[in-house]
Amino acid sequence: MDLALLRTFVTVHRAGSFTRAAALLGLSQPAVTGQIRALERQLGRPLFLRQARGVTPTAIGDELAHRAAPHLDALVEIAEAGLDEESAIRTLHLAGPPEFTSLRALPALTPLISRGLALRASFGNTEETLEGLAAGHHDLAITTARPRGGLLTSTPLCDEELVLVASPRWAARLGPGVLHGGHVVLEQLPVVEVHESLPLVSRYWSAVFDSPPAAAGAVIAPDLRAVLETAASGAGLAVLPRYLCMEALERGRLVALLDPPVPPLRTYFLVVRTGTLALPPVARAHEWLLRAAVDW
């Protein structure tokens, strides 16, 4: 049985789609379709059921994937480990949100540089990052949502606490009334956010007040560091991860407006294409980030 056909088959099985598998393999969709048909002719059995959106493996398709995938992954690992010393440097393409990737992930991975790892970082929102990972543009991604399907595999990395903040001037103006509910805050303060949909403010209000926010964003800046600086300058209310605004809170540039008994949390996930944790560069970075996250 042709190993190239098996490799294509396993990729389609994991991707759930000829189109996504073609992108991962660097082949055209007709080429992938032709290879799967050739393998089906060799076996005399259908391996996938074609559907409007993607494909579903048959019983024999699932059995073949279960038996073949570990061996193919092992061959890839052997090939990686067997390269000569001159080519030992590997490049890891990491993608994630700009603030967390810049302030947490990249500093945590820098010790691996002395061990021969080269890093390339890309920034984007969760949807863009997962699409790029599925298409093979990234090796490892950090997201705030768990992907669905079998193409991508996720591992919880850490939780971050969300804090409702404003400048001291706004906090003084609000006084004790802020303690009686979020609607008071939103009616009196402009909102600084990363997107028009107010993702962090909406998450905070849903968790703490069990209601949606009642205001639109006055300032929209697609980077939480810009949100922090804008809020600290007095532009209005913001919801920020505690790790990002801790220094501003300690220095008095920002004030936490509420201290809920159960603070809202947002979870980060490490995401890879299924099977690629067998690759040493991906495995090392994945493990290193999980170790670092214990202290986050």
PASEBA-1860 file (N, C-alpha, C; in nm, 3 decimals):
! residues 296
1> MDLALLRT> 0.085/-0.119/0.000/0.000/0.000/0.000/0.089/0.125/0.000 ~ 0.058/0.221/-0.086/0.139/0.342/-0.103/0.131/0.430/0.022 ~ 0.249/0.463/0.081/0.250/0.547/0.201/0.198/0.687/0.172 ~ 0.221/0.736/0.051/0.170/0.869/0.016/0.018/0.872/0.019 ~ -0.043/0.763/-0.030/-0.189/0.756/-0.026/-0.239/0.748/0.119 ~ -0.168/0.673/0.202/-0.207/0.664/0.342/-0.194/0.799/0.412 ~ -0.088/0.871/0.379/-0.069/1.003/0.440/-0.185/1.096/0.403 ~ -0.223/1.093/0.277/-0.336/1.176/0.233/-0.464/1.132/0.302
9> FVTVHRAG> -0.484/1.000/0.312/-0.604/0.948/0.377/-0.613/0.994/0.522 ~ -0.503/0.982/0.598/-0.504/1.021/0.739/-0.530/1.171/0.753 ~ -0.474/1.250/0.663/-0.496/1.394/0.668/-0.642/1.428/0.643 ~ -0.705/1.362/0.545/-0.847/1.384/0.519/-0.931/1.339/0.639 ~ -0.894/1.226/0.697/-0.969/1.175/0.813/-0.964/1.276/0.928 ~ -0.848/1.335/0.952/-0.835/1.432/1.060/-0.901/1.565/1.026 ~ -0.891/1.604/0.901/-0.945/1.735/0.861/-1.096/1.732/0.842 ~ -1.151/1.616/0.805/-1.294/1.607/0.781/-1.337/1.675/0.653
17> SFTRAAAL> -1.242/1.702/0.566/-1.273/1.775/0.443/-1.161/1.757/0.343 ~ -1.193/1.732/0.216/-1.091/1.726/0.112/-1.024/1.863/0.094 ~ -1.104/1.971/0.107/-1.050/2.105/0.087/-0.947/2.139/0.193 ~ -0.980/2.116/0.321/-0.886/2.147/0.428/-0.763/2.056/0.420 ~ -0.783/1.930/0.385/-0.670/1.839/0.373/-0.577/1.883/0.260 ~ -0.634/1.929/0.151/-0.552/1.976/0.039/-0.465/2.094/0.081 ~ -0.522/2.184/0.161/-0.445/2.300/0.209/-0.331/2.255/0.299 ~ -0.357/2.157/0.385/-0.254/2.108/0.477/-0.142/2.036/0.403
25> LGLSQPAV> -0.177/1.966/0.296/-0.079/1.886/0.221/-0.010/1.964/0.111 ~ -0.062/2.083/0.081/-0.005/2.159/-0.030/-0.041/2.100/-0.165 ~ -0.155/2.035/-0.173/-0.202/1.973/-0.298/-0.331/2.041/-0.343 ~ -0.368/2.014/-0.467/-0.498/2.061/-0.514/-0.607/1.967/-0.463 ~ -0.729/2.017/-0.455/-0.839/1.931/-0.410/-0.861/1.813/-0.505 ~ -0.855/1.832/-0.638/-0.869/1.716/-0.727/-0.762/1.610/-0.704 ~ -0.638/1.654/-0.670/-0.532/1.558/-0.643/-0.564/1.475/-0.519 ~ -0.614/1.541/-0.415/-0.652/1.469/-0.293/-0.766/1.372/-0.322
33> TGQIRALE> -0.867/1.418/-0.395/-0.979/1.332/-0.430/-0.931/1.210/-0.508 ~ -0.840/1.233/-0.603/-0.789/1.122/-0.683/-0.711/1.022/-0.600 ~ -0.634/1.068/-0.503/-0.558/0.976/-0.419/-0.651/0.893/-0.330 ~ -0.754/0.954/-0.278/-0.848/0.880/-0.194/-0.921/0.775/-0.278 ~ -0.960/0.811/-0.398/-1.027/0.714/-0.485/-0.934/0.599/-0.520 ~ -0.806/0.630/-0.542/-0.709/0.525/-0.572/-0.695/0.429/-0.455 ~ -0.691/0.482/-0.334/-0.681/0.397/-0.215/-0.808/0.315/-0.198 ~ -0.922/0.374/-0.225/-1.049/0.300/-0.214/-1.054/0.187/-0.316
41> RQLGRPLF> -0.998/0.210/-0.434/-0.994/0.102/-0.535/-0.903/-0.010/-0.489 ~ -0.789/0.025/-0.428/-0.699/-0.079/-0.378/-0.766/-0.165/-0.270 ~ -0.843/-0.100/-0.184/-0.905/-0.172/-0.073/-1.038/-0.235/-0.112 ~ -1.097/-0.185/-0.219/-1.227/-0.237/-0.262/-1.340/-0.195/-0.171 ~ -1.321/-0.092/-0.093/-1.423/-0.045/0.001/-1.421/0.107/0.006 ~ -1.536/0.171/0.026/-1.536/0.317/0.043/-1.479/0.354/0.180 ~ -1.404/0.462/0.184/-1.344/0.508/0.309/-1.415/0.629/0.368 ~ -1.485/0.704/0.282/-1.555/0.824/0.330/-1.693/0.832/0.265
49> LRQARGVT> -1.784/0.893/0.337/-1.915/0.928/0.284/-1.912/1.077/0.254 ~ -1.935/1.114/0.127/-1.933/1.254/0.089/-2.061/1.322/0.135 ~ -2.047/1.441/0.196/-2.161/1.519/0.243/-2.150/1.661/0.191 ~ -2.255/1.740/0.216/-2.255/1.878/0.166/-2.138/1.956/0.224 ~ -2.108/1.931/0.352/-1.996/1.999/0.416/-1.896/1.896/0.465 ~ -1.797/1.867/0.383/-1.692/1.775/0.423/-1.727/1.630/0.400 ~ -1.657/1.542/0.471/-1.675/1.399/0.457/-1.681/1.334/0.594 ~ -1.745/1.218/0.600/-1.753/1.138/0.723/-1.693/1.002/0.694
57> PTAIGDEL> -1.602/0.954/0.779/-1.541/0.823/0.753/-1.640/0.710/0.770 ~ -1.625/0.608/0.687/-1.702/0.485/0.705/-1.639/0.405/0.819 ~ -1.701/0.293/0.852/-1.646/0.209/0.960/-1.506/0.160/0.925 ~ -1.485/0.118/0.799/-1.352/0.072/0.761/-1.253/0.189/0.754 ~ -1.306/0.309/0.721/-1.220/0.428/0.721/-1.169/0.461/0.860 ~ -1.260/0.452/0.958/-1.219/0.476/1.097/-1.116/0.372/1.143 ~ -1.140/0.247/1.106/-1.049/0.139/1.147/-0.911/0.158/1.086 ~ -0.907/0.193/0.956/-0.779/0.214/0.890/-0.705/0.332/0.952
65> AHRAAPHL> -0.775/0.440/0.982/-0.712/0.557/1.042/-0.655/0.522/1.179 ~ -0.732/0.446/1.257/-0.687/0.407/1.390/-0.560/0.324/1.383 ~ -0.549/0.239/1.282/-0.432/0.151/1.271/-0.313/0.221/1.205 ~ -0.340/0.309/1.108/-0.230/0.366/1.029/-0.172/0.495/1.088 ~ -0.256/0.579/1.148/-0.211/0.712/1.190/-0.093/0.709/1.286 ~ -0.094/0.626/1.391/0.021/0.628/1.483/0.153/0.594/1.415 ~ 0.149/0.502/1.318/0.272/0.463/1.249/0.322/0.574/1.157 ~ 0.229/0.642/1.090/0.270/0.755/1.006/0.329/0.867/1.090
73> DALVEIAE> 0.267/0.895/1.204/0.320/0.998/1.293/0.460/0.961/1.343 ~ 0.478/0.832/1.373/0.609/0.786/1.420/0.715/0.802/1.312 ~ 0.679/0.777/1.186/0.774/0.794/1.077/0.815/0.940/1.063 ~ 0.718/1.031/1.080/0.750/1.174/1.074/0.847/1.211/1.185 ~ 0.823/1.159/1.305/0.910/1.188/1.419/1.051/1.135/1.394 ~ 1.061/1.014/1.338/1.193/0.957/1.309/1.267/1.043/1.206 ~ 1.193/1.089/1.105/1.255/1.174/1.003/1.306/1.304/1.063 ~ 1.226/1.363/1.155/1.268/1.487/1.220/1.393/1.464/1.304
81> AGLDEESA> 1.393/1.357/1.381/1.506/1.330/1.471/1.631/1.291/1.396 ~ 1.616/1.241/1.273/1.731/1.191/1.201/1.805/1.293/1.118 ~ 1.760/1.418/1.118/1.828/1.520/1.040/1.963/1.553/1.100 ~ 2.059/1.595/1.017/2.193/1.620/1.068/2.196/1.746/1.154 ~ 2.308/1.764/1.225/2.317/1.872/1.323/2.306/2.009/1.258 ~ 2.357/2.023/1.136/2.354/2.153/1.070/2.212/2.201/1.046 ~ 2.120/2.106/1.026/1.981/2.145/1.000/1.895/2.132/1.124 ~ 1.960/2.129/1.242/1.886/2.104/1.366/1.799/2.221/1.408
89> IRTLHLAG> 1.828/2.343/1.360/1.745/2.456/1.397/1.608/2.440/1.333 ~ 1.506/2.457/1.413/1.368/2.446/1.365/1.301/2.582/1.380 ~ 1.209/2.612/1.293/1.132/2.734/1.303/0.990/2.699/1.346 ~ 0.946/2.758/1.455/0.810/2.738/1.505/0.729/2.862/1.473 ~ 0.619/2.842/1.403/0.528/2.952/1.371/0.417/2.954/1.474 ~ 0.419/3.058/1.558/0.325/3.072/1.669/0.227/3.184/1.637 ~ 0.100/3.161/1.666/-0.002/3.263/1.642/-0.090/3.277/1.766 ~ -0.139/3.399/1.789/-0.226/3.421/1.903/-0.263/3.567/1.916
97> PPEFTSLR> -0.336/3.602/2.021/-0.372/3.742/2.044/-0.247/3.824/2.071 ~ -0.241/3.947/2.022/-0.116/4.024/2.029/-0.066/4.047/2.170 ~ -0.157/4.078/2.265/-0.113/4.114/2.400/-0.059/3.990/2.474 ~ -0.136/3.884/2.478/-0.096/3.765/2.551/0.027/3.701/2.488 ~ 0.031/3.697/2.357/0.146/3.638/2.288/0.271/3.719/2.316 ~ 0.258/3.852/2.315/0.374/3.939/2.336/0.424/3.937/2.479 ~ 0.331/3.942/2.574/0.368/3.960/2.714/0.386/3.829/2.790 ~ 0.324/3.722/2.742/0.333/3.595/2.812/0.408/3.488/2.730
105> ALPALTPL> 0.355/3.458/2.612/0.404/3.340/2.539/0.546/3.356/2.487 ~ 0.573/3.466/2.416/0.706/3.481/2.358/0.817/3.488/2.464 ~ 0.800/3.566/2.572/0.904/3.562/2.676/0.924/3.423/2.736 ~ 0.814/3.347/2.748/0.826/3.212/2.805/0.903/3.119/2.714 ~ 0.897/3.142/2.583/0.962/3.053/2.488/1.106/3.093/2.456 ~ 1.148/3.211/2.496/1.282/3.256/2.457/1.395/3.165/2.504 ~ 1.385/3.094/2.619/1.495/3.002/2.654/1.519/2.893/2.550 ~ 1.417/2.863/2.468/1.433/2.760/2.366/1.518/2.807/2.249
113> ISRGLALR> 1.538/2.939/2.238/1.620/2.991/2.129/1.762/2.937/2.139 ~ 1.815/2.932/2.261/1.951/2.881/2.279/1.960/2.732/2.253 ~ 1.846/2.666/2.243/1.843/2.522/2.215/1.813/2.493/2.068 ~ 1.820/2.597/1.985/1.807/2.575/1.842/1.672/2.604/1.781 ~ 1.580/2.663/1.859/1.448/2.692/1.805/1.443/2.834/1.753 ~ 1.392/2.851/1.632/1.364/2.984/1.577/1.214/3.009/1.587 ~ 1.175/3.132/1.618/1.034/3.165/1.638/0.987/3.267/1.536 ~ 0.866/3.247/1.487/0.799/3.345/1.403/0.660/3.364/1.462
121> ASFGNTEE> 0.622/3.487/1.494/0.494/3.513/1.560/0.399/3.586/1.466 ~ 0.272/3.549/1.475/0.165/3.616/1.402/0.056/3.650/1.502 ~ -0.011/3.764/1.482/-0.115/3.808/1.573/-0.249/3.809/1.501 ~ -0.354/3.775/1.574/-0.487/3.778/1.516/-0.591/3.735/1.617 ~ -0.719/3.748/1.579/-0.824/3.702/1.669/-0.837/3.550/1.657 ~ -0.923/3.493/1.740/-0.934/3.347/1.746/-0.973/3.286/1.612 ~ -1.071/3.346/1.545/-1.116/3.290/1.417/-1.004/3.291/1.314 ~ -0.935/3.403/1.301/-0.825/3.412/1.205/-0.713/3.314/1.240
129> TLEGLAAG> -0.684/3.303/1.369/-0.574/3.216/1.413/-0.605/3.070/1.384 ~ -0.728/3.027/1.413/-0.764/2.887/1.390/-0.768/2.855/1.241 ~ -0.814/2.948/1.160/-0.815/2.926/1.015/-0.673/2.912/0.963 ~ -0.582/2.998/1.012/-0.443/2.989/0.969/-0.376/2.861/1.014 ~ -0.409/2.815/1.136/-0.354/2.690/1.185/-0.403/2.572/1.102 ~ -0.532/2.569/1.074/-0.590/2.460/0.995/-0.531/2.456/0.854 ~ -0.499/2.574/0.800/-0.444/2.581/0.664/-0.294/2.553/0.660 ~ -0.232/2.533/0.777/-0.091/2.502/0.781/0.001/2.623/0.787
137> HHDLAITT> -0.055/2.743/0.808/0.029/2.862/0.815/0.099/2.875/0.951 ~ 0.042/2.815/1.055/0.099/2.820/1.189/0.122/2.677/1.238 ~ 0.211/2.662/1.334/0.236/2.531/1.396/0.166/2.518/1.531 ~ 0.153/2.629/1.601/0.098/2.629/1.736/0.020/2.759/1.753 ~ -0.098/2.749/1.813/-0.181/2.868/1.827/-0.230/2.881/1.971 ~ -0.250/3.004/2.011/-0.310/3.036/2.141/-0.442/3.105/2.113 ~ -0.551/3.051/2.167/-0.683/3.105/2.139/-0.763/3.118/2.268 ~ -0.874/3.190/2.259/-0.965/3.203/2.373/-1.093/3.124/2.351
145> ARPRGGLL> -1.090/3.032/2.256/-1.204/2.944/2.231/-1.151/2.806/2.194 ~ -1.222/2.703/2.236/-1.182/2.566/2.203/-1.236/2.530/2.064 ~ -1.149/2.486/1.972/-1.196/2.453/1.838/-1.280/2.325/1.837 ~ -1.366/2.314/1.738/-1.447/2.194/1.721/-1.391/2.108/1.610 ~ -1.433/1.982/1.609/-1.391/1.891/1.503/-1.261/1.821/1.537 ~ -1.222/1.729/1.449/-1.105/1.647/1.474/-0.977/1.699/1.413 ~ -0.985/1.806/1.333/-0.865/1.856/1.267/-0.767/1.919/1.366 ~ -0.820/1.987/1.467/-0.738/2.058/1.564/-0.756/1.999/1.703
153> TSTPLCDE> -0.648/1.997/1.779/-0.650/1.945/1.916/-0.612/2.058/2.011 ~ -0.690/2.077/2.118/-0.665/2.188/2.210/-0.635/2.136/2.351 ~ -0.558/2.215/2.424/-0.525/2.188/2.564/-0.543/2.316/2.642 ~ -0.620/2.315/2.753/-0.632/2.438/2.834/-0.495/2.483/2.881 ~ -0.468/2.611/2.868/-0.338/2.666/2.906/-0.346/2.737/3.041 ~ -0.436/2.834/3.053/-0.450/2.907/3.179/-0.578/2.988/3.175 ~ -0.620/3.034/3.292/-0.734/3.124/3.304/-0.684/3.262/3.341 ~ -0.749/3.364/3.287/-0.716/3.499/3.327/-0.839/3.565/3.388
161> ELVLVASP> -0.817/3.640/3.494/-0.925/3.712/3.561/-0.950/3.843/3.488 ~ -1.076/3.875/3.466/-1.114/4.001/3.404/-1.151/4.102/3.512 ~ -1.102/4.225/3.495/-1.121/4.330/3.596/-1.187/4.451/3.531 ~ -1.287/4.504/3.598/-1.356/4.626/3.553/-1.280/4.746/3.606 ~ -1.227/4.830/3.517/-1.138/4.938/3.559/-1.180/5.070/3.494 ~ -1.132/5.178/3.557/-1.144/5.313/3.501/-1.036/5.398/3.566 ~ -1.020/5.519/3.519/-0.921/5.609/3.578/-0.970/5.653/3.716 ~ -0.879/5.696/3.803/-0.920/5.744/3.936/-1.023/5.857/3.929
169> RWAARLGP> -1.013/5.942/3.828/-1.108/6.053/3.816/-1.251/6.002/3.798 ~ -1.268/5.903/3.710/-1.401/5.847/3.689/-1.448/5.771/3.812 ~ -1.360/5.697/3.877/-1.398/5.624/3.997/-1.447/5.718/4.107 ~ -1.379/5.832/4.123/-1.420/5.929/4.224/-1.554/5.991/4.188 ~ -1.575/6.015/4.060/-1.702/6.074/4.017/-1.819/5.979/4.042 ~ -1.795/5.849/4.021/-1.902/5.751/4.041/-1.936/5.733/4.189 ~ -1.836/5.733/4.273/-1.860/5.715/4.416/-1.917/5.580/4.447 ~ -1.987/5.565/4.559/-2.038/5.434/4.602/-2.148/5.380/4.513
177> GVLHGGHV> -2.206/5.462/4.427/-2.315/5.413/4.342/-2.273/5.301/4.250 ~ -2.144/5.293/4.218/-2.096/5.189/4.129/-2.115/5.050/4.189 ~ -2.123/5.042/4.320/-2.134/4.912/4.386/-2.273/4.851/4.371 ~ -2.370/4.929/4.323/-2.506/4.879/4.319/-2.545/4.818/4.185 ~ -2.453/4.810/4.091/-2.488/4.744/3.966/-2.416/4.802/3.847 ~ -2.396/4.718/3.746/-2.321/4.760/3.629/-2.392/4.861/3.544 ~ -2.526/4.862/3.547/-2.597/4.958/3.463/-2.565/5.101/3.503 ~ -2.541/5.123/3.634/-2.502/5.256/3.679/-2.372/5.298/3.612
185> VLEQLPVV> -2.278/5.206/3.607/-2.148/5.235/3.547/-2.164/5.267/3.399 ~ -2.234/5.184/3.328/-2.244/5.202/3.184/-2.323/5.327/3.147 ~ -2.417/5.364/3.227/-2.494/5.485/3.196/-2.412/5.611/3.215 ~ -2.308/5.603/3.299/-2.232/5.723/3.330/-2.095/5.727/3.263 ~ -2.045/5.615/3.222/-1.910/5.612/3.164/-1.912/5.571/3.017 ~ -1.828/5.634/2.937/-1.803/5.579/2.803/-1.729/5.446/2.818 ~ -1.730/5.367/2.711/-1.668/5.234/2.714/-1.552/5.230/2.616 ~ -1.439/5.174/2.663/-1.322/5.154/2.578/-1.308/5.003/2.557
193> EVHESLPL> -1.302/4.959/2.431/-1.305/4.816/2.402/-1.219/4.783/2.280 ~ -1.203/4.653/2.256/-1.122/4.608/2.142/-1.205/4.588/2.016 ~ -1.338/4.584/2.030/-1.424/4.559/1.915/-1.561/4.619/1.941 ~ -1.630/4.652/1.833/-1.763/4.712/1.845/-1.862/4.623/1.921 ~ -1.840/4.491/1.917/-1.930/4.399/1.986/-1.910/4.397/2.138 ~ -1.812/4.470/2.188/-1.780/4.478/2.331/-1.762/4.338/2.392 ~ -1.668/4.259/2.340/-1.657/4.120/2.386/-1.623/4.105/2.534 ~ -1.530/4.187/2.586/-1.490/4.171/2.726/-1.592/4.233/2.820
201> VSRYWSAV> -1.645/4.348/2.784/-1.749/4.410/2.867/-1.872/4.320/2.871 ~ -1.909/4.263/2.757/-2.026/4.175/2.753/-2.003/4.051/2.839 ~ -1.884/3.994/2.832/-1.853/3.876/2.913/-1.861/3.912/3.063 ~ -1.807/4.028/3.097/-1.807/4.069/3.238/-1.950/4.090/3.287 ~ -2.029/4.163/3.209/-2.167/4.192/3.251/-2.250/4.064/3.260 ~ -2.231/3.973/3.168/-2.305/3.848/3.172/-2.271/3.768/3.296 ~ -2.143/3.767/3.334/-2.100/3.687/3.450/-2.137/3.752/3.582 ~ -2.123/3.884/3.591/-2.140/3.952/3.720/-2.283/4.001/3.741
209> FDSPPAAA> -2.344/4.053/3.635/-2.476/4.114/3.649/-2.587/4.035/3.580 ~ -2.550/3.928/3.508/-2.648/3.845/3.439/-2.735/3.927/3.345 ~ -2.673/4.021/3.276/-2.747/4.104/3.180/-2.648/4.158/3.078 ~ -2.696/4.193/2.960/-2.605/4.249/2.860/-2.573/4.394/2.891 ~ -2.461/4.446/2.842/-2.430/4.588/2.861/-2.527/4.674/2.783 ~ -2.545/4.797/2.831/-2.644/4.886/2.771/-2.580/5.008/2.706 ~ -2.457/4.994/2.660/-2.388/5.108/2.600/-2.306/5.063/2.481 ~ -2.275/5.157/2.395/-2.187/5.131/2.282/-2.046/5.177/2.316
217> GAVIAPDL> -1.951/5.129/2.240/-1.813/5.169/2.265/-1.786/5.311/2.221 ~ -1.725/5.388/2.308/-1.684/5.524/2.272/-1.550/5.524/2.203 ~ -1.462/5.431/2.246/-1.330/5.416/2.183/-1.310/5.268/2.153 ~ -1.279/5.235/2.029/-1.251/5.097/1.989/-1.107/5.091/1.939 ~ -1.026/5.007/2.004/-0.885/4.991/1.966/-0.852/4.843/1.973 ~ -0.810/4.780/1.863/-0.795/4.634/1.859/-0.668/4.581/1.925 ~ -0.631/4.639/2.038/-0.517/4.592/2.115/-0.543/4.631/2.260 ~ -0.538/4.533/2.350/-0.571/4.561/2.490/-0.474/4.659/2.554
225> RAVLETAA> -0.352/4.666/2.504/-0.258/4.763/2.559/-0.303/4.905/2.527 ~ -0.359/4.924/2.408/-0.415/5.054/2.373/-0.539/5.084/2.456 ~ -0.620/4.982/2.482/-0.737/5.000/2.567/-0.695/5.044/2.706 ~ -0.592/4.979/2.760/-0.543/5.015/2.894/-0.499/5.161/2.899 ~ -0.416/5.203/2.805/-0.365/5.339/2.807/-0.477/5.440/2.788 ~ -0.573/5.407/2.703/-0.684/5.499/2.678/-0.772/5.513/2.801 ~ -0.800/5.400/2.866/-0.880/5.406/2.989/-0.806/5.481/3.099 ~ -0.675/5.458/3.112/-0.596/5.526/3.215/-0.592/5.677/3.192
233> SGAGLAVL> -0.602/5.717/3.066/-0.600/5.861/3.036/-0.733/5.928/3.066 ~ -0.835/5.846/3.103/-0.963/5.904/3.143/-1.072/5.894/3.040 ~ -1.053/5.810/2.935/-1.153/5.802/2.829/-1.280/5.729/2.872 ~ -1.270/5.641/2.973/-1.389/5.570/3.018/-1.358/5.437/3.081 ~ -1.459/5.355/3.090/-1.452/5.223/3.153/-1.392/5.120/3.057 ~ -1.322/5.021/3.113/-1.271/4.910/3.033/-1.271/4.783/3.117 ~ -1.274/4.669/3.050/-1.255/4.540/3.115/-1.124/4.483/3.062 ~ -1.032/4.454/3.154/-0.899/4.409/3.116/-0.858/4.285/3.194
241> PRYLCMEA> -0.774/4.200/3.136/-0.717/4.089/3.214/-0.627/4.144/3.324 ~ -0.632/4.080/3.441/-0.557/4.131/3.555/-0.406/4.135/3.528 ~ -0.353/4.034/3.458/-0.209/4.033/3.435/-0.165/4.157/3.359 ~ -0.253/4.206/3.272/-0.217/4.320/3.188/-0.227/4.452/3.262 ~ -0.323/4.464/3.354/-0.345/4.593/3.420/-0.293/4.597/3.563 ~ -0.227/4.489/3.608/-0.181/4.482/3.746/-0.090/4.600/3.782 ~ 0.006/4.631/3.698/0.098/4.740/3.727/0.024/4.873/3.732 ~ -0.068/4.895/3.639/-0.144/5.021/3.639/-0.230/5.033/3.763
249> LERGRLVA> -0.284/4.922/3.813/-0.361/4.924/3.937/-0.271/4.955/4.056 ~ -0.154/4.893/4.060/-0.063/4.915/4.172/-0.011/5.059/4.176 ~ 0.006/5.118/4.060/0.057/5.256/4.053/-0.053/5.359/4.064 ~ -0.179/5.315/4.068/-0.290/5.408/4.082/-0.334/5.474/3.953 ~ -0.283/5.426/3.840/-0.326/5.482/3.711/-0.466/5.434/3.676 ~ -0.503/5.317/3.725/-0.637/5.262/3.708/-0.691/5.221/3.845 ~ -0.822/5.215/3.854/-0.889/5.172/3.977/-0.986/5.060/3.940 ~ -0.983/4.951/4.017/-1.081/4.844/3.998/-1.214/4.890/4.057
257> LLDPPVPP> -1.317/4.894/3.974/-1.445/4.949/4.017/-1.527/4.851/4.100 ~ -1.504/4.722/4.079/-1.579/4.619/4.152/-1.484/4.508/4.195 ~ -1.525/4.437/4.298/-1.452/4.320/4.345/-1.553/4.207/4.365 ~ -1.602/4.147/4.255/-1.706/4.045/4.267/-1.654/3.922/4.339 ~ -1.740/3.852/4.413/-1.695/3.732/4.486/-1.643/3.623/4.394 ~ -1.700/3.614/4.275/-1.651/3.518/4.175/-1.615/3.598/4.050 ~ -1.489/3.633/4.033/-1.452/3.716/3.919/-1.468/3.642/3.787 ~ -1.507/3.713/3.681/-1.517/3.650/3.549/-1.379/3.604/3.501
265> LRTYFLVV> -1.378/3.491/3.435/-1.253/3.435/3.384/-1.263/3.414/3.233 ~ -1.147/3.417/3.169/-1.137/3.380/3.028/-1.026/3.278/3.015 ~ -1.055/3.168/2.946/-0.958/3.059/2.933/-0.882/3.068/2.802 ~ -0.751/3.048/2.811/-0.668/3.036/2.691/-0.641/2.889/2.663 ~ -0.633/2.856/2.535/-0.607/2.720/2.491/-0.483/2.718/2.400 ~ -0.404/2.611/2.414/-0.301/2.580/2.317/-0.361/2.488/2.213 ~ -0.346/2.521/2.087/-0.410/2.445/1.980/-0.306/2.405/1.876 ~ -0.311/2.279/1.833/-0.225/2.228/1.727/-0.310/2.150/1.628
273> RTGTLALP> -0.256/2.126/1.510/-0.320/2.032/1.419/-0.303/1.892/1.477 ~ -0.407/1.815/1.475/-0.404/1.681/1.534/-0.289/1.600/1.476 ~ -0.210/1.543/1.565/-0.097/1.460/1.522/0.036/1.532/1.521 ~ 0.036/1.667/1.521/0.163/1.739/1.507/0.240/1.750/1.638 ~ 0.181/1.710/1.749/0.259/1.707/1.873/0.369/1.601/1.868 ~ 0.367/1.517/1.765/0.478/1.423/1.744/0.602/1.493/1.689 ~ 0.586/1.616/1.641/0.700/1.690/1.587/0.774/1.757/1.702 ~ 0.904/1.736/1.716/0.979/1.788/1.831/0.966/1.938/1.854
281> PVARAHEW> 0.976/2.025/1.752/0.964/2.170/1.781/0.829/2.206/1.842 ~ 0.723/2.147/1.788/0.589/2.176/1.840/0.573/2.120/1.980 ~ 0.622/1.999/2.001/0.609/1.935/2.132/0.685/2.013/2.239 ~ 0.806/2.060/2.205/0.887/2.134/2.304/0.820/2.265/2.343 ~ 0.773/2.339/2.242/0.709/2.468/2.271/0.580/2.447/2.349 ~ 0.504/2.346/2.312/0.379/2.314/2.381/0.405/2.284/2.528 ~ 0.502/2.199/2.554/0.534/2.163/2.691/0.589/2.282/2.769 ~ 0.672/2.363/2.704/0.732/2.478/2.772/0.626/2.579/2.814
289> LLRAAVDW> 0.529/2.602/2.729/0.422/2.697/2.762/0.334/2.644/2.875 ~ 0.306/2.515/2.874/0.225/2.457/2.982/0.298/2.470/3.116 ~ 0.430/2.450/3.115/0.507/2.466/3.239/0.503/2.611/3.287 ~ 0.523/2.704/3.195/0.525/2.847/3.232/0.390/2.892/3.285 ~ 0.283/2.835/3.229/0.148/2.881/3.266/0.113/2.846/3.409 ~ 0.184/2.755/3.472/0.159/2.722/3.612/0.174/2.845/3.700 ~ 0.264/2.935/3.662/0.289/3.056/3.740/0.210/3.178/3.691 ~ 0.127/3.158/3.590/0.048/3.269/3.539/-0.085/3.279/3.613
END
